[in-house]
Amino acid sequence: MFKSDRFARISLHIIFVLVILFLLTQIPGILAPLKAAFSLIFFPIVMSLFLYYLFRPIIRRLNKWHIVRPWSILLLYAAAVSIFAGFAIWVWPILRSQFVNFNSNLPQLAQNFSNQLQRLMLHLQEQEIWGTPINDIDVGIDLPQQLSGYLENFINSATNSLSSAFSVVAWVFLVVSVVPMILYFMLKDDRKGYAFLLKTVPVKYRPTFRQMAMAIDGALSGFIVGRVMLATCVGVFDLIGFLIIGIPYPLLLVLFIILTDMIPYIGVYLGAIPVVIVGFIDSPASVIWIILVIVLGQMLRNNLLSPVIYGSALDIHPLTTVFLLLSGGAIGGFIAILIVIPSYMVVKIITVHLYRYYRGTKKARPDLS
């Protein structure tokens, strides 16, 4: 009886919450201000949290060198401003020029892609299979035209996504003035925020909360720092290879590779797709060299860099990653794809610890049935 009553209470609470949320959605205009406020503060908070985990090891290292935390943060900001100024002076003009040229040449690139594909298919049709010319084999469809249409639509979709990603980056720069202030207090107060949250938790829940918070902190720190370092190292290697090969828009393509490399497992394939397409448009023979550069970069990453930086693989099944990325892309586009994996890690850790706590209290509680 006790178990059934407890289940009924939990079910009623869930039903009441869902009914309240449904009624709120039926009131015109009541959720619009909340959505606007959420969209306004969401990106600064996410960026600040991302930079917090990225810069926290540096701040703690400076503290071990007996540099007080405020001065450590100011030194870090000075170094960041210097790097940003160097980027704005030397790198940004090149990147902007490549992006403008790429965007303006999209129709011509699509046409060149179609022409290259047609020539490749015509060359293949001249070959023979078991003494029979491929051109004499009737497959019931115009294969070159079909492939050309599919891949042309794909390149247009990919370039539209890239344009959207750059528009998001441009919007993020509009709120970048807020991020340093939020980041300053996050780095300055560091463990104080955790201590404050721990005090708000009831005493009997504190051991579970402490373990859960440490697990979340370690997972996010390892994921963010590890992915950024690996993506940057592989990006530099790929940039050198692309410059040697001489493919167009190397800096723009490497930036896209670095962004997609933040996505586990399939990020390398997403980043390679536009590079291969651009290389195929420029010269089909260069595709082999592009694939070689990308493969060597991944070998360098998996065999040398990853064991040193990560130390261990992500505790997420690749199939789960694919479903998460598909769901994130359907819900919130490219930005959601970037944050869906760490969000899943946090939810998974919370769920596991709550379940362990529930199992522990259930074993300790006498059976009243």
BALOBA-1460 file (C-alpha; in Angstrom, 3 decimals):
// residues 369
<rec num="1" residu="m" x="0.000" y="0.000" z="0.000"/>
<rec num="2" residu="f" x="2.841" y="2.352" z="0.893"/>
<rec num="3" residu="k" x="4.558" y="1.834" z="-2.445"/>
<rec num="4" residu="s" x="1.349" y="2.379" z="-4.428"/>
<rec num="5" residu="d" x="0.511" y="5.563" z="-2.487"/>
<rec num="6" residu="r" x="4.004" y="6.941" z="-3.085"/>
<rec num="7" residu="f" x="3.768" y="6.161" z="-6.801"/>
<rec num="8" residu="a" x="0.343" y="7.840" z="-6.962"/>
<rec num="9" residu="r" x="1.687" y="11.010" z="-5.291"/>
<rec num="10" residu="i" x="4.640" y="11.236" z="-7.687"/>
<rec num="11" residu="s" x="2.345" y="10.656" z="-10.678"/>
<rec num="12" residu="l" x="-0.073" y="13.369" z="-9.526"/>
<rec num="13" residu="h" x="2.794" y="15.841" z="-9.074"/>
<rec num="14" residu="i" x="4.012" y="15.152" z="-12.603"/>
<rec num="15" residu="i" x="0.489" y="15.504" z="-14.000"/>
<rec num="16" residu="f" x="-0.036" y="18.822" z="-12.180"/>
<rec num="17" residu="v" x="3.229" y="20.223" z="-13.536"/>
<rec num="18" residu="l" x="2.382" y="19.168" z="-17.100"/>
<rec num="19" residu="v" x="-1.130" y="20.670" z="-16.816"/>
<rec num="20" residu="i" x="0.292" y="23.977" z="-15.548"/>
<rec num="21" residu="l" x="2.811" y="24.097" z="-18.403"/>
<rec num="22" residu="f" x="0.060" y="23.325" z="-20.920"/>
<rec num="23" residu="l" x="-2.188" y="26.090" z="-19.530"/>
<rec num="24" residu="l" x="0.688" y="28.567" z="-19.694"/>
<rec num="25" residu="t" x="1.184" y="27.799" z="-23.385"/>
<rec num="26" residu="q" x="-2.513" y="28.556" z="-24.027"/>
<rec num="27" residu="i" x="-2.274" y="32.128" z="-22.712"/>
<rec num="28" residu="p" x="-1.356" y="34.397" z="-25.662"/>
<rec num="29" residu="g" x="1.866" y="36.339" z="-25.228"/>
<rec num="30" residu="i" x="2.721" y="35.103" z="-21.738"/>
<rec num="31" residu="l" x="5.704" y="33.041" z="-22.852"/>
<rec num="32" residu="a" x="7.041" y="35.572" z="-25.381"/>
<rec num="33" residu="p" x="8.854" y="37.749" z="-22.777"/>
<rec num="34" residu="l" x="10.258" y="34.637" z="-21.109"/>
<rec num="35" residu="k" x="11.571" y="33.349" z="-24.441"/>
<rec num="36" residu="a" x="13.096" y="36.741" z="-25.249"/>
<rec num="37" residu="a" x="14.780" y="36.957" z="-21.839"/>
<rec num="38" residu="f" x="16.038" y="33.390" z="-22.116"/>
<rec num="39" residu="s" x="17.499" y="33.952" z="-25.590"/>
<rec num="40" residu="l" x="19.157" y="37.143" z="-24.345"/>
<rec num="41" residu="i" x="20.940" y="35.582" z="-21.362"/>
<rec num="42" residu="f" x="21.447" y="32.051" z="-22.688"/>
<rec num="43" residu="f" x="24.424" y="32.662" z="-24.989"/>
<rec num="44" residu="p" x="26.381" y="34.918" z="-22.561"/>
<rec num="45" residu="i" x="25.981" y="32.339" z="-19.791"/>
<rec num="46" residu="v" x="26.966" y="29.427" z="-22.036"/>
<rec num="47" residu="m" x="29.974" y="31.329" z="-23.385"/>
<rec num="48" residu="s" x="31.021" y="32.356" z="-19.880"/>
<rec num="49" residu="l" x="30.734" y="28.781" z="-18.637"/>
<rec num="50" residu="f" x="32.715" y="27.528" z="-21.614"/>
<rec num="51" residu="l" x="35.503" y="30.079" z="-21.062"/>
<rec num="52" residu="y" x="35.424" y="29.436" z="-17.306"/>
<rec num="53" residu="y" x="36.345" y="25.773" z="-17.759"/>
<rec num="54" residu="l" x="38.837" y="26.685" z="-20.460"/>
<rec num="55" residu="f" x="40.675" y="29.323" z="-18.386"/>
<rec num="56" residu="r" x="40.269" y="27.892" z="-14.886"/>
<rec num="57" residu="p" x="43.358" y="25.636" z="-15.088"/>
<rec num="58" residu="i" x="45.457" y="28.689" z="-16.016"/>
<rec num="59" residu="i" x="44.106" y="30.719" z="-13.096"/>
<rec num="60" residu="r" x="44.731" y="27.907" z="-10.637"/>
<rec num="61" residu="r" x="48.255" y="27.483" z="-11.981"/>
<rec num="62" residu="l" x="48.915" y="31.193" z="-11.458"/>
<rec num="63" residu="n" x="47.532" y="30.896" z="-7.911"/>
<rec num="64" residu="k" x="50.073" y="28.171" z="-7.196"/>
<rec num="65" residu="w" x="52.711" y="30.678" z="-8.239"/>
<rec num="66" residu="h" x="51.391" y="32.964" z="-5.443"/>
<rec num="67" residu="i" x="49.674" y="35.411" z="-7.782"/>
<rec num="68" residu="v" x="46.399" y="36.513" z="-6.197"/>
<rec num="69" residu="r" x="43.248" y="35.625" z="-8.089"/>
<rec num="70" residu="p" x="42.170" y="39.154" z="-9.226"/>
<rec num="71" residu="w" x="45.632" y="39.834" z="-10.639"/>
<rec num="72" residu="s" x="45.667" y="36.392" z="-12.261"/>
<rec num="73" residu="i" x="42.400" y="37.167" z="-14.021"/>
<rec num="74" residu="l" x="43.652" y="40.571" z="-15.158"/>
<rec num="75" residu="l" x="46.835" y="38.994" z="-16.536"/>
<rec num="76" residu="l" x="44.714" y="36.429" z="-18.349"/>
<rec num="77" residu="y" x="42.494" y="39.162" z="-19.771"/>
<rec num="78" residu="a" x="45.554" y="41.106" z="-20.934"/>
<rec num="79" residu="a" x="46.896" y="38.034" z="-22.713"/>
<rec num="80" residu="a" x="43.461" y="37.352" z="-24.242"/>
<rec num="81" residu="v" x="43.196" y="40.946" z="-25.475"/>
<rec num="82" residu="s" x="46.662" y="40.705" z="-27.028"/>
<rec num="83" residu="i" x="45.757" y="37.462" z="-28.815"/>
<rec num="84" residu="f" x="42.444" y="38.924" z="-29.952"/>
<rec num="85" residu="a" x="44.200" y="42.060" z="-31.239"/>
<rec num="86" residu="g" x="46.685" y="39.939" z="-33.173"/>
<rec num="87" residu="f" x="43.799" y="37.908" z="-34.599"/>
<rec num="88" residu="a" x="41.969" y="41.086" z="-35.626"/>
<rec num="89" residu="i" x="45.069" y="42.550" z="-37.286"/>
<rec num="90" residu="w" x="46.553" y="39.547" z="-39.081"/>
<rec num="91" residu="v" x="43.995" y="36.748" z="-39.275"/>
<rec num="92" residu="w" x="40.551" y="38.378" z="-39.463"/>
<rec num="93" residu="p" x="41.147" y="40.272" z="-42.761"/>
<rec num="94" residu="i" x="42.188" y="37.009" z="-44.452"/>
<rec num="95" residu="l" x="39.286" y="35.080" z="-42.953"/>
<rec num="96" residu="r" x="36.782" y="37.785" z="-43.852"/>
<rec num="97" residu="s" x="38.098" y="37.992" z="-47.417"/>
<rec num="98" residu="q" x="37.838" y="34.217" z="-47.864"/>
<rec num="99" residu="f" x="34.310" y="34.144" z="-46.454"/>
<rec num="100" residu="v" x="33.124" y="37.052" z="-48.639"/>
<rec num="101" residu="n" x="34.640" y="35.466" z="-51.747"/>
<rec num="102" residu="f" x="33.217" y="32.074" z="-50.854"/>
<rec num="103" residu="n" x="29.746" y="33.511" z="-50.275"/>
<rec num="104" residu="s" x="29.767" y="35.559" z="-53.485"/>
<rec num="105" residu="n" x="31.058" y="32.650" z="-55.568"/>
<rec num="106" residu="l" x="28.498" y="30.107" z="-54.352"/>
<rec num="107" residu="p" x="26.500" y="29.981" z="-57.625"/>
<rec num="108" residu="q" x="29.665" y="29.544" z="-59.659"/>
<rec num="109" residu="l" x="31.009" y="26.952" z="-57.209"/>
<rec num="110" residu="a" x="27.790" y="24.964" z="-57.485"/>
<rec num="111" residu="q" x="27.993" y="25.084" z="-61.286"/>
<rec num="112" residu="n" x="31.661" y="24.074" z="-61.262"/>
<rec num="113" residu="f" x="30.833" y="21.207" z="-58.938"/>
<rec num="114" residu="s" x="28.156" y="19.989" z="-61.321"/>
<rec num="115" residu="n" x="30.536" y="20.262" z="-64.276"/>
<rec num="116" residu="q" x="33.299" y="18.365" z="-62.474"/>
<rec num="117" residu="l" x="30.868" y="15.636" z="-61.509"/>
<rec num="118" residu="q" x="29.595" y="15.326" z="-65.065"/>
<rec num="119" residu="r" x="33.157" y="14.986" z="-66.414"/>
<rec num="120" residu="l" x="33.980" y="12.377" z="-63.789"/>
<rec num="121" residu="m" x="30.880" y="10.342" z="-64.587"/>
<rec num="122" residu="l" x="31.556" y="10.539" z="-68.321"/>
<rec num="123" residu="h" x="35.086" y="9.290" z="-67.724"/>
<rec num="124" residu="l" x="33.766" y="6.403" z="-65.631"/>
<rec num="125" residu="q" x="31.228" y="5.489" z="-68.312"/>
<rec num="126" residu="e" x="34.068" y="4.937" z="-70.750"/>
<rec num="127" residu="q" x="35.448" y="2.172" z="-68.539"/>
<rec num="128" residu="e" x="34.464" y="-1.491" z="-68.825"/>
<rec num="129" residu="i" x="33.098" y="-4.081" z="-66.421"/>
<rec num="130" residu="w" x="33.863" y="-7.656" z="-67.478"/>
<rec num="131" residu="g" x="34.348" y="-6.503" z="-71.064"/>
<rec num="132" residu="t" x="31.079" y="-4.540" z="-71.200"/>
<rec num="133" residu="p" x="31.267" y="-0.719" z="-71.388"/>
<rec num="134" residu="i" x="29.598" y="0.890" z="-68.394"/>
<rec num="135" residu="n" x="27.800" y="3.244" z="-70.751"/>
<rec num="136" residu="d" x="25.973" y="0.238" z="-72.288"/>
<rec num="137" residu="i" x="24.640" y="-0.904" z="-68.910"/>
<rec num="138" residu="d" x="21.076" y="0.304" z="-68.481"/>
<rec num="139" residu="v" x="20.350" y="1.034" z="-64.815"/>
<rec num="140" residu="g" x="17.029" y="2.738" z="-65.497"/>
<rec num="141" residu="i" x="18.099" y="6.215" z="-64.325"/>
<rec num="142" residu="d" x="20.337" y="9.006" z="-65.486"/>
<rec num="143" residu="l" x="22.968" y="8.409" z="-62.824"/>
<rec num="144" residu="p" x="25.156" y="11.484" z="-63.501"/>
<rec num="145" residu="q" x="22.155" y="13.790" z="-63.418"/>
<rec num="146" residu="q" x="20.780" y="12.193" z="-60.251"/>
<rec num="147" residu="l" x="24.089" y="12.408" z="-58.404"/>
<rec num="148" residu="s" x="24.672" y="15.928" z="-59.618"/>
<rec num="149" residu="g" x="21.278" y="17.034" z="-58.321"/>
<rec num="150" residu="y" x="21.682" y="15.353" z="-54.941"/>
<rec num="151" residu="l" x="25.193" y="16.623" z="-54.328"/>
<rec num="152" residu="e" x="24.395" y="20.097" z="-55.591"/>
<rec num="153" residu="n" x="21.534" y="20.331" z="-53.100"/>
<rec num="154" residu="f" x="23.881" y="19.069" z="-50.412"/>
<rec num="155" residu="i" x="26.526" y="21.705" z="-51.070"/>
<rec num="156" residu="n" x="23.882" y="24.432" z="-51.032"/>
<rec num="157" residu="s" x="22.565" y="23.156" z="-47.695"/>
<rec num="158" residu="a" x="26.077" y="22.957" z="-46.269"/>
<rec num="159" residu="t" x="26.953" y="26.481" z="-47.328"/>
<rec num="160" residu="n" x="23.663" y="27.802" z="-45.942"/>
<rec num="161" residu="s" x="24.464" y="26.148" z="-42.615"/>
<rec num="162" residu="l" x="27.912" y="27.709" z="-42.689"/>
<rec num="163" residu="s" x="26.397" y="31.127" z="-43.351"/>
<rec num="164" residu="s" x="24.007" y="30.610" z="-40.440"/>
<rec num="165" residu="a" x="26.891" y="29.614" z="-38.191"/>
<rec num="166" residu="f" x="28.763" y="32.791" z="-39.109"/>
<rec num="167" residu="s" x="25.661" y="34.878" z="-38.429"/>
<rec num="168" residu="v" x="25.445" y="33.303" z="-34.975"/>
<rec num="169" residu="v" x="29.105" y="34.083" z="-34.380"/>
<rec num="170" residu="a" x="28.472" y="37.676" z="-35.450"/>
<rec num="171" residu="w" x="25.542" y="37.874" z="-33.001"/>
<rec num="172" residu="v" x="27.716" y="36.457" z="-30.214"/>
<rec num="173" residu="f" x="30.206" y="39.268" z="-30.754"/>
<rec num="174" residu="l" x="27.372" y="41.704" z="-29.993"/>
<rec num="175" residu="v" x="27.025" y="40.310" z="-26.464"/>
<rec num="176" residu="v" x="30.733" y="39.737" z="-25.903"/>
<rec num="177" residu="s" x="30.894" y="42.850" z="-23.722"/>
<rec num="178" residu="v" x="28.790" y="41.034" z="-21.118"/>
<rec num="179" residu="v" x="30.819" y="37.827" z="-21.095"/>
<rec num="180" residu="p" x="34.063" y="39.222" z="-19.567"/>
<rec num="181" residu="m" x="32.154" y="40.582" z="-16.590"/>
<rec num="182" residu="i" x="30.327" y="37.296" z="-15.955"/>
<rec num="183" residu="l" x="33.528" y="35.336" z="-16.511"/>
<rec num="184" residu="y" x="35.471" y="37.569" z="-14.103"/>
<rec num="185" residu="f" x="33.171" y="36.797" z="-11.186"/>
<rec num="186" residu="m" x="32.997" y="33.099" z="-12.084"/>
<rec num="187" residu="l" x="36.796" y="32.865" z="-12.023"/>
<rec num="188" residu="k" x="37.152" y="35.103" z="-8.979"/>
<rec num="189" residu="d" x="34.598" y="33.313" z="-6.810"/>
<rec num="190" residu="d" x="35.374" y="29.844" z="-8.246"/>
<rec num="191" residu="r" x="34.911" y="27.547" z="-5.223"/>
<rec num="192" residu="k" x="32.765" y="30.087" z="-3.346"/>
<rec num="193" residu="g" x="29.833" y="29.392" z="-5.651"/>
<rec num="194" residu="y" x="30.106" y="25.682" z="-4.965"/>
<rec num="195" residu="a" x="30.329" y="26.284" z="-1.206"/>
<rec num="196" residu="f" x="27.246" y="28.517" z="-1.338"/>
<rec num="197" residu="l" x="25.233" y="25.916" z="-3.237"/>
<rec num="198" residu="l" x="26.367" y="23.206" z="-0.828"/>
<rec num="199" residu="k" x="25.065" y="25.212" z="2.131"/>
<rec num="200" residu="t" x="21.639" y="25.545" z="0.523"/>
<rec num="201" residu="v" x="21.316" y="21.758" z="0.232"/>
<rec num="202" residu="p" x="19.814" y="19.912" z="3.235"/>
<rec num="203" residu="v" x="22.438" y="18.148" z="5.344"/>
<rec num="204" residu="k" x="21.281" y="14.622" z="4.526"/>
<rec num="205" residu="y" x="21.611" y="15.303" z="0.776"/>
<rec num="206" residu="r" x="25.024" y="16.980" z="0.911"/>
<rec num="207" residu="p" x="27.199" y="13.877" z="0.384"/>
<rec num="208" residu="t" x="25.222" y="12.969" z="-2.750"/>
<rec num="209" residu="f" x="25.281" y="16.581" z="-3.973"/>
<rec num="210" residu="r" x="29.028" y="16.813" z="-3.348"/>
<rec num="211" residu="q" x="29.746" y="13.661" z="-5.363"/>
<rec num="212" residu="m" x="27.380" y="14.735" z="-8.134"/>
<rec num="213" residu="a" x="28.882" y="18.241" z="-8.351"/>
<rec num="214" residu="m" x="32.437" y="16.876" z="-8.478"/>
<rec num="215" residu="a" x="31.484" y="14.414" z="-11.223"/>
<rec num="216" residu="i" x="29.775" y="17.138" z="-13.304"/>
<rec num="217" residu="d" x="32.681" y="19.533" z="-12.819"/>
<rec num="218" residu="g" x="35.237" y="16.920" z="-13.840"/>
<rec num="219" residu="a" x="33.228" y="15.812" z="-16.885"/>
<rec num="220" residu="l" x="32.670" y="19.342" z="-18.202"/>
<rec num="221" residu="s" x="36.243" y="20.411" z="-17.535"/>
<rec num="222" residu="g" x="37.719" y="17.369" z="-19.271"/>
<rec num="223" residu="f" x="35.346" y="17.630" z="-22.224"/>
<rec num="224" residu="i" x="35.772" y="21.358" z="-22.886"/>
<rec num="225" residu="v" x="39.519" y="21.648" z="-22.307"/>
<rec num="226" residu="g" x="40.251" y="18.386" z="-24.087"/>
<rec num="227" residu="r" x="38.088" y="19.077" z="-27.138"/>
<rec num="228" residu="v" x="39.444" y="22.625" z="-27.580"/>
<rec num="229" residu="m" x="43.071" y="21.536" z="-27.339"/>
<rec num="230" residu="l" x="42.606" y="18.579" z="-29.670"/>
<rec num="231" residu="a" x="40.561" y="20.543" z="-32.211"/>
<rec num="232" residu="t" x="43.102" y="23.377" z="-32.235"/>
<rec num="233" residu="c" x="46.104" y="21.071" z="-32.695"/>
<rec num="234" residu="v" x="44.424" y="19.096" z="-35.479"/>
<rec num="235" residu="g" x="43.232" y="22.349" z="-37.090"/>
<rec num="236" residu="v" x="46.774" y="23.740" z="-37.205"/>
<rec num="237" residu="f" x="48.026" y="20.494" z="-38.755"/>
<rec num="238" residu="d" x="45.233" y="20.528" z="-41.349"/>
<rec num="239" residu="l" x="45.883" y="24.199" z="-42.167"/>
<rec num="240" residu="i" x="49.532" y="23.472" z="-42.904"/>
<rec num="241" residu="g" x="48.520" y="20.549" z="-45.111"/>
<rec num="242" residu="f" x="45.883" y="22.579" z="-46.982"/>
<rec num="243" residu="l" x="48.352" y="25.392" z="-47.605"/>
<rec num="244" residu="i" x="50.846" y="22.889" z="-49.033"/>
<rec num="245" residu="i" x="48.163" y="21.338" z="-51.254"/>
<rec num="246" residu="g" x="46.929" y="24.768" z="-52.297"/>
<rec num="247" residu="i" x="43.153" y="24.341" z="-51.969"/>
<rec num="248" residu="p" x="40.978" y="27.487" z="-51.928"/>
<rec num="249" residu="y" x="39.697" y="29.059" z="-48.682"/>
<rec num="250" residu="p" x="42.049" y="27.102" z="-46.367"/>
<rec num="251" residu="l" x="41.554" y="29.280" z="-43.268"/>
<rec num="252" residu="l" x="37.774" y="29.291" z="-43.608"/>
<rec num="253" residu="l" x="37.651" y="25.524" z="-44.049"/>
<rec num="254" residu="v" x="39.968" y="24.892" z="-41.096"/>
<rec num="255" residu="l" x="37.799" y="27.099" z="-38.877"/>
<rec num="256" residu="f" x="34.817" y="24.949" z="-39.807"/>
<rec num="257" residu="i" x="36.848" y="21.804" z="-39.057"/>
<rec num="258" residu="i" x="37.762" y="23.149" z="-35.603"/>
<rec num="259" residu="l" x="34.117" y="23.955" z="-34.821"/>
<rec num="260" residu="t" x="32.830" y="20.564" z="-35.933"/>
<rec num="261" residu="d" x="35.691" y="18.763" z="-34.200"/>
<rec num="262" residu="m" x="34.074" y="19.796" z="-30.909"/>
<rec num="263" residu="i" x="31.443" y="17.167" z="-31.775"/>
<rec num="264" residu="p" x="32.593" y="13.674" z="-30.734"/>
<rec num="265" residu="y" x="32.850" y="10.775" z="-33.176"/>
<rec num="266" residu="i" x="31.158" y="12.290" z="-36.251"/>
<rec num="267" residu="g" x="32.602" y="15.814" z="-36.068"/>
<rec num="268" residu="v" x="35.605" y="14.864" z="-38.184"/>
<rec num="269" residu="y" x="33.320" y="13.631" z="-40.984"/>
<rec num="270" residu="l" x="31.136" y="16.749" z="-40.848"/>
<rec num="271" residu="g" x="34.216" y="18.946" z="-41.064"/>
<rec num="272" residu="a" x="35.704" y="16.958" z="-43.940"/>
<rec num="273" residu="i" x="32.624" y="17.167" z="-46.176"/>
<rec num="274" residu="p" x="32.950" y="20.843" z="-47.284"/>
<rec num="275" residu="v" x="36.734" y="20.477" z="-47.615"/>
<rec num="276" residu="v" x="36.356" y="17.505" z="-49.952"/>
<rec num="277" residu="i" x="33.652" y="19.290" z="-51.964"/>
<rec num="278" residu="v" x="35.735" y="22.458" z="-52.389"/>
<rec num="279" residu="g" x="38.796" y="20.379" z="-53.300"/>
<rec num="280" residu="f" x="36.766" y="18.369" z="-55.810"/>
<rec num="281" residu="i" x="35.558" y="21.601" z="-57.462"/>
<rec num="282" residu="d" x="39.097" y="22.932" z="-57.679"/>
<rec num="283" residu="s" x="40.675" y="19.663" z="-58.847"/>
<rec num="284" residu="p" x="39.323" y="16.122" z="-58.438"/>
<rec num="285" residu="a" x="42.873" y="14.802" z="-58.050"/>
<rec num="286" residu="s" x="43.396" y="16.988" z="-54.947"/>
<rec num="287" residu="v" x="40.672" y="15.067" z="-53.084"/>
<rec num="288" residu="i" x="43.147" y="12.238" z="-52.477"/>
<rec num="289" residu="w" x="45.637" y="14.628" z="-50.884"/>
<rec num="290" residu="i" x="42.909" y="16.285" z="-48.805"/>
<rec num="291" residu="i" x="41.756" y="12.926" z="-47.457"/>
<rec num="292" residu="l" x="45.391" y="12.026" z="-46.725"/>
<rec num="293" residu="v" x="45.904" y="15.232" z="-44.720"/>
<rec num="294" residu="i" x="42.684" y="14.677" z="-42.730"/>
<rec num="295" residu="v" x="43.539" y="11.022" z="-42.044"/>
<rec num="296" residu="l" x="47.061" y="11.915" z="-40.895"/>
<rec num="297" residu="g" x="45.612" y="14.611" z="-38.653"/>
<rec num="298" residu="q" x="43.237" y="12.102" z="-37.058"/>
<rec num="299" residu="m" x="46.065" y="9.590" z="-36.611"/>
<rec num="300" residu="l" x="48.111" y="12.282" z="-34.876"/>
<rec num="301" residu="r" x="45.109" y="13.094" z="-32.702"/>
<rec num="302" residu="n" x="44.112" y="9.533" z="-31.752"/>
<rec num="303" residu="n" x="47.573" y="8.017" z="-31.288"/>
<rec num="304" residu="l" x="49.582" y="10.899" z="-29.836"/>
<rec num="305" residu="l" x="47.499" y="13.850" z="-28.659"/>
<rec num="306" residu="s" x="44.351" y="12.212" z="-27.322"/>
<rec num="307" residu="p" x="46.057" y="9.865" z="-24.794"/>
<rec num="308" residu="v" x="48.065" y="12.803" z="-23.419"/>
<rec num="309" residu="i" x="45.263" y="15.399" z="-23.311"/>
<rec num="310" residu="y" x="42.218" y="13.272" z="-22.565"/>
<rec num="311" residu="g" x="43.636" y="10.231" z="-20.860"/>
<rec num="312" residu="s" x="40.362" y="8.394" z="-21.430"/>
<rec num="313" residu="a" x="37.523" y="8.276" z="-23.930"/>
<rec num="314" residu="l" x="34.070" y="9.725" z="-23.454"/>
<rec num="315" residu="d" x="31.668" y="7.453" z="-21.629"/>
<rec num="316" residu="i" x="29.033" y="7.853" z="-24.352"/>
<rec num="317" residu="h" x="28.132" y="5.209" z="-26.890"/>
<rec num="318" residu="p" x="28.640" y="6.380" z="-30.511"/>
<rec num="319" residu="l" x="25.048" y="5.466" z="-31.390"/>
<rec num="320" residu="t" x="23.796" y="7.584" z="-28.485"/>
<rec num="321" residu="t" x="25.943" y="10.433" z="-29.779"/>
<rec num="322" residu="v" x="24.353" y="10.195" z="-33.227"/>
<rec num="323" residu="f" x="20.817" y="10.313" z="-31.797"/>
<rec num="324" residu="l" x="21.732" y="13.256" z="-29.566"/>
<rec num="325" residu="l" x="23.234" y="15.210" z="-32.455"/>
<rec num="326" residu="l" x="20.216" y="14.552" z="-34.673"/>
<rec num="327" residu="s" x="17.873" y="15.691" z="-31.896"/>
<rec num="328" residu="g" x="19.968" y="18.771" z="-31.147"/>
<rec num="329" residu="g" x="20.115" y="19.754" z="-34.805"/>
<rec num="330" residu="a" x="16.347" y="19.406" z="-35.166"/>
<rec num="331" residu="i" x="15.667" y="21.475" z="-32.046"/>
<rec num="332" residu="g" x="18.230" y="24.270" z="-32.126"/>
<rec num="333" residu="g" x="20.515" y="24.004" z="-35.145"/>
<rec num="334" residu="f" x="24.307" y="24.135" z="-35.042"/>
<rec num="335" residu="i" x="24.591" y="25.736" z="-31.582"/>
<rec num="336" residu="a" x="22.396" y="23.017" z="-30.071"/>
<rec num="337" residu="i" x="24.612" y="20.390" z="-31.721"/>
<rec num="338" residu="l" x="27.637" y="21.876" z="-29.951"/>
<rec num="339" residu="i" x="26.044" y="21.873" z="-26.476"/>
<rec num="340" residu="v" x="23.910" y="18.728" z="-26.640"/>
<rec num="341" residu="i" x="26.777" y="16.376" z="-25.677"/>
<rec num="342" residu="p" x="27.887" y="18.236" z="-22.499"/>
<rec num="343" residu="s" x="24.217" y="18.744" z="-21.589"/>
<rec num="344" residu="y" x="23.634" y="15.013" z="-21.914"/>
<rec num="345" residu="m" x="26.691" y="14.341" z="-19.743"/>
<rec num="346" residu="v" x="25.308" y="16.580" z="-16.991"/>
<rec num="347" residu="v" x="21.828" y="15.024" z="-17.141"/>
<rec num="348" residu="k" x="23.302" y="11.525" z="-17.133"/>
<rec num="349" residu="i" x="25.448" y="12.232" z="-14.068"/>
<rec num="350" residu="i" x="22.507" y="13.756" z="-12.179"/>
<rec num="351" residu="t" x="20.263" y="10.824" z="-13.074"/>
<rec num="352" residu="v" x="22.845" y="8.231" z="-12.035"/>
<rec num="353" residu="h" x="23.526" y="9.874" z="-8.673"/>
<rec num="354" residu="l" x="19.849" y="10.375" z="-7.906"/>
<rec num="355" residu="y" x="19.161" y="6.751" z="-8.760"/>
<rec num="356" residu="r" x="22.017" y="5.591" z="-6.527"/>
<rec num="357" residu="y" x="20.702" y="7.734" z="-3.703"/>
<rec num="358" residu="y" x="17.207" y="6.350" z="-4.188"/>
<rec num="359" residu="r" x="18.515" y="2.778" z="-4.190"/>
<rec num="360" residu="g" x="20.562" y="3.460" z="-1.082"/>
<rec num="361" residu="t" x="17.622" y="4.916" z="0.850"/>
<rec num="362" residu="k" x="15.363" y="2.102" z="-0.333"/>
<rec num="363" residu="k" x="17.745" y="-0.532" z="1.037"/>
<rec num="364" residu="a" x="18.114" y="1.341" z="4.321"/>
<rec num="365" residu="r" x="14.336" y="1.814" z="4.746"/>
<rec num="366" residu="p" x="12.436" y="-1.109" z="6.336"/>
<rec num="367" residu="d" x="9.904" y="-2.876" z="4.160"/>
<rec num="368" residu="l" x="6.456" y="-1.777" z="5.418"/>
<rec num="369" residu="s" x="4.429" y="-3.845" z="2.978"/>
